[in-house]
């Protein structure tokens, strides 16, 4: 596989992930328990590793947990932006 093919595949995957994030955010906003789900996303968006600054010092085995926390934050941010946009309409 060439560098261009790899780069194209990565861009495709990034686009697919972005689409999933937006869809998940729309689902969260459409549910009656939207506020509770947003709070759960916010809570899950902080990696609990006992450090004063969570995730500040990456250690082996925590990369997956850190990635999950970051993704939860991304989804929550999209929810908040979409919620704000709905109130502006």
Order of alpha helices (4+ residues) and beta strands (2+ residues): alpha-alpha-alpha
